[in-house]
Amino acid sequence: MCIACVLLCCRGRLPEVDTSDQKLASGQRVFERRCASCHNSNGDGKTITASRFPYANLIDGKWRGDGSQASIEKQVREGHDPMPKFEGKLTDEEIRNVSAYVLALAEAAKSKP
């Protein structure tokens, strides 16, 4: 088992997001498949790959853009070094859904004590 897997298993998975909404559930699946390796499954960016980059943490309220869904969609679509672009790799719907999920992660983190 790799060390990253051990670290992820030992850490609590927070924050929790209500994914009863089908779009958020779809966004979560895309996030887990394409984003969690850098941003961590909980969005905190504490991974071996990305922890040294200032915007890897998606739940601290610090955004490269203005933190709107449109800004997040643009980031996912176009990328910004070191983040790769996902245009052509994800559908427009997947980009919208994962952006909504990222916002939901950030909101859930803000509401945690």
Backbone bond lengths (Angstrom), bond angles and torsions (degrees), N, CA, C in turn:
res aa  C-N    CA-C-N  psi(-1)  N-CA   C-N-CA  omega(-1)  CA-C   N-CA-C  phi
1 M - - - 1.459 - - 1.528 108.28 -
2 C 1.314 117.28 137.32 1.462 120.64 -178.28 1.528 110.50 -75.97
3 I 1.310 115.60 157.25 1.468 120.76 -177.76 1.530 111.35 -64.21
4 A 1.338 116.92 -35.75 1.468 119.57 178.50 1.523 110.76 -61.99
5 C 1.329 116.35 -39.66 1.471 120.29 179.14 1.524 110.50 -64.05
6 V 1.324 115.92 -41.39 1.462 120.34 179.21 1.517 109.75 -62.98
7 L 1.328 116.71 -45.42 1.464 120.45 -179.60 1.521 111.44 -62.73
8 L 1.326 116.88 -41.75 1.460 120.04 179.76 1.514 111.75 -66.21
9 C 1.332 116.96 -37.47 1.463 120.85 -179.39 1.524 111.41 -68.79
10 C 1.314 117.14 -32.78 1.464 121.34 -177.20 1.520 111.73 -77.76
11 R 1.303 117.78 -26.19 1.450 122.75 -177.31 1.516 111.00 -82.15
12 G 1.309 116.83 144.95 1.458 119.93 174.43 1.513 110.10 -68.55
13 R 1.312 116.47 145.88 1.460 120.54 178.66 1.518 108.13 -91.42
14 L 1.287 117.43 91.37 1.441 121.28 177.65 1.499 108.25 -127.79
15 P 1.262 120.58 155.80 1.454 127.96 -7.58 1.524 111.28 -82.21
16 E 1.311 115.83 161.91 1.468 121.14 176.99 1.519 108.37 -90.46
17 V 1.311 116.31 140.84 1.461 122.15 178.75 1.521 108.16 -120.45
18 D 1.314 116.11 134.93 1.461 120.66 176.38 1.522 108.03 -71.70
19 T 1.316 116.40 108.85 1.463 120.47 -178.10 1.528 111.61 -104.30
20 S 1.327 116.57 26.97 1.455 119.28 176.99 1.531 110.02 -66.43
21 D 1.325 116.66 -25.76 1.458 121.61 173.72 1.529 107.82 -70.04
22 Q 1.307 117.75 128.38 1.460 122.62 -175.29 1.532 112.14 -60.24
23 K 1.334 117.75 -37.00 1.464 120.60 179.92 1.522 110.85 -68.01
24 L 1.331 116.93 -40.80 1.464 119.30 177.70 1.523 111.18 -67.19
25 A 1.321 116.56 -37.86 1.459 119.79 177.92 1.526 110.25 -63.93
26 S 1.315 117.01 -40.58 1.461 121.42 176.62 1.530 109.98 -64.88
27 G 1.334 116.20 -43.09 1.465 120.70 177.81 1.517 112.17 -61.80
28 Q 1.315 116.61 -37.37 1.458 120.72 178.01 1.530 110.48 -64.54
29 R 1.316 116.70 -42.50 1.474 120.01 179.17 1.532 110.77 -61.96
30 V 1.333 116.40 -43.30 1.465 120.14 178.43 1.528 109.49 -64.13
31 F 1.336 116.55 -44.38 1.466 120.95 -179.84 1.527 110.68 -58.81
32 E 1.315 116.23 -47.89 1.464 119.65 -178.41 1.523 111.65 -64.38
33 R 1.325 117.08 -34.41 1.458 121.36 -177.78 1.524 112.36 -79.91
34 R 1.352 117.91 -37.20 1.459 120.51 -170.22 1.519 115.77 -116.18
35 C 1.328 118.09 -19.04 1.462 120.27 -170.49 1.525 114.32 -116.26
36 A 1.324 116.52 -30.90 1.469 120.64 -172.02 1.523 113.31 -63.78
37 S 1.320 118.67 -25.40 1.463 119.43 -179.64 1.529 110.89 -62.11
38 C 1.307 117.63 -29.43 1.470 120.88 176.49 1.529 112.21 -102.63
39 H 1.327 116.96 -42.63 1.461 120.94 -173.33 1.522 113.59 -91.52
40 N 1.337 117.87 -2.43 1.462 124.97 -177.73 1.527 109.46 73.17
41 S 1.286 116.84 155.05 1.460 120.50 -176.46 1.526 112.23 -65.97
42 N 1.321 117.02 -23.80 1.462 119.68 178.08 1.529 113.05 -98.86
43 G 1.344 116.96 1.81 1.457 120.91 175.90 1.513 115.44 85.36
44 D 1.342 118.71 1.90 1.463 119.53 -175.41 1.524 114.36 -79.79
45 G 1.329 117.77 -6.21 1.463 121.34 176.09 1.510 115.23 72.38
46 K 1.316 117.43 8.43 1.464 120.62 -178.25 1.524 109.50 -87.61
47 T 1.322 114.29 77.53 1.459 121.10 177.19 1.515 108.03 -128.59
48 I 1.306 115.83 161.97 1.459 120.41 177.84 1.521 109.73 -60.85
49 T 1.302 116.20 -36.60 1.463 121.49 -176.84 1.522 112.90 -69.47
50 A 1.313 118.43 -44.49 1.465 120.14 -166.49 1.517 116.91 -121.38
51 S 1.302 119.68 -2.07 1.469 120.09 -173.48 1.524 113.71 -60.33
52 R 1.304 117.55 -20.04 1.474 119.59 -179.94 1.520 113.63 -85.80
53 F 1.338 117.49 -5.24 1.455 121.05 -178.86 1.529 109.97 -96.82
54 P 1.329 117.27 133.31 1.464 120.63 -172.19 1.520 115.82 -63.97
55 Y 1.328 119.00 -28.26 1.465 119.40 -176.47 1.524 113.02 -104.17
56 A 1.317 117.99 14.02 1.469 120.77 177.97 1.523 110.98 -69.92
57 N 1.330 116.93 -30.42 1.458 121.26 178.67 1.532 108.55 -76.76
58 L 1.315 116.43 116.49 1.463 121.25 -177.47 1.521 113.14 -97.20
59 I 1.320 117.55 -0.22 1.463 119.74 -175.69 1.526 113.20 -117.72
60 D 1.337 117.47 6.65 1.459 119.81 -178.15 1.526 113.60 -93.62
61 G 1.341 116.61 -1.27 1.462 120.03 178.62 1.512 114.11 83.95
62 K 1.324 118.69 1.21 1.466 122.22 178.72 1.521 108.07 -102.45
63 W 1.320 115.12 115.32 1.462 120.73 -174.98 1.514 110.65 -115.40
64 R 1.314 116.05 151.07 1.464 120.89 173.68 1.535 108.60 -67.71
65 G 1.317 116.56 -37.03 1.461 122.33 177.31 1.520 109.37 -104.35
66 D 1.326 115.87 -146.53 1.464 119.61 -177.18 1.529 113.71 -91.67
67 G 1.338 117.72 0.69 1.461 120.55 177.64 1.514 114.60 82.82
68 S 1.329 116.90 5.84 1.464 120.18 177.45 1.523 108.97 -81.02
69 Q 1.330 115.85 163.39 1.456 118.60 178.15 1.525 110.35 -62.38
70 A 1.319 117.74 -38.47 1.468 120.83 179.24 1.525 111.08 -61.57
71 S 1.313 115.97 -40.82 1.470 120.66 179.25 1.530 111.36 -66.27
72 I 1.318 116.12 -40.78 1.469 120.40 178.65 1.529 109.81 -67.15
73 E 1.324 116.61 -42.14 1.468 120.08 176.96 1.525 110.86 -58.68
74 K 1.325 116.55 -42.72 1.469 121.02 179.27 1.528 109.98 -61.84
75 Q 1.317 117.04 -43.18 1.463 121.78 179.19 1.526 110.68 -61.78
76 V 1.328 116.57 -45.22 1.467 120.43 179.86 1.525 109.54 -65.07
77 R 1.310 116.14 -44.45 1.461 121.29 -176.70 1.533 111.73 -65.55
78 E 1.333 117.02 -49.27 1.466 121.54 -171.65 1.523 113.76 -97.26
79 G 1.338 116.76 -19.22 1.453 119.83 -175.61 1.520 111.29 69.66
80 H 1.283 116.55 175.07 1.468 123.36 175.87 1.512 104.93 -169.30
81 D 1.301 116.63 120.52 1.449 122.13 -172.74 1.527 111.42 -42.64
82 P 1.287 119.76 124.97 1.452 131.29 13.20 1.536 113.88 -93.77
83 M 1.324 117.71 -0.43 1.472 119.51 -177.33 1.526 110.22 -75.27
84 P 1.330 116.41 130.62 1.464 118.67 178.68 1.527 111.26 -75.25
85 K 1.318 115.80 160.79 1.469 118.93 175.23 1.523 108.69 -83.36
86 F 1.324 115.10 146.22 1.455 120.62 -179.35 1.529 112.39 -112.15
87 E 1.334 117.19 2.46 1.448 119.84 174.17 1.527 107.69 -62.81
88 G 1.317 115.78 130.30 1.457 120.56 -177.13 1.525 112.97 89.42
89 K 1.340 116.67 -18.19 1.465 121.32 177.18 1.526 110.50 -101.02
90 L 1.344 115.71 -29.24 1.458 122.55 176.49 1.522 107.78 -121.85
91 T 1.314 116.60 150.81 1.465 120.35 176.04 1.530 108.83 -75.10
92 D 1.330 116.86 165.32 1.463 120.97 175.99 1.525 110.62 -57.53
93 E 1.326 115.56 -40.94 1.469 120.11 179.85 1.532 110.71 -64.26
94 E 1.313 117.80 -42.93 1.465 120.61 178.40 1.525 110.93 -63.09
95 I 1.326 117.23 -39.37 1.466 120.79 178.19 1.518 110.39 -64.48
96 R 1.338 117.58 -44.10 1.480 120.89 177.38 1.523 110.83 -61.67
97 N 1.326 116.61 -44.78 1.463 120.50 -177.25 1.524 112.17 -67.36
98 V 1.326 117.83 -42.58 1.463 119.22 -179.88 1.531 110.22 -68.67
99 S 1.322 117.43 -33.08 1.471 120.44 176.97 1.528 110.49 -66.00
100 A 1.322 116.54 -41.36 1.464 120.36 176.91 1.526 110.40 -63.88
101 Y 1.318 116.71 -39.18 1.466 120.60 178.66 1.532 110.98 -65.16
102 V 1.323 117.19 -41.37 1.472 120.67 178.01 1.527 109.83 -60.73
103 L 1.320 117.21 -42.95 1.476 120.12 177.27 1.522 110.73 -62.92
104 A 1.327 116.96 -40.46 1.468 120.55 179.03 1.525 110.75 -64.70
105 L 1.332 117.57 -38.60 1.471 120.88 175.71 1.532 110.57 -60.42
106 A 1.318 115.40 -46.37 1.472 120.72 -179.15 1.526 110.85 -63.34
107 E 1.327 117.14 -43.04 1.476 120.77 177.80 1.507 111.84 -63.43
108 A 1.329 116.72 -43.04 1.463 120.50 179.36 1.534 110.85 -63.51
109 A 1.311 116.84 -37.09 1.472 120.45 178.77 1.528 110.91 -66.82
110 K 1.337 116.91 -37.15 1.464 120.22 179.24 1.520 111.36 -65.30
111 S 1.324 116.69 -32.65 1.461 120.00 -176.64 1.532 112.80 -84.47
112 K 1.344 117.42 -7.33 1.476 120.84 177.40 1.536 109.05 -76.44
113 P 1.336 116.86 139.88 1.470 118.74 179.24 1.504 112.21 -71.22
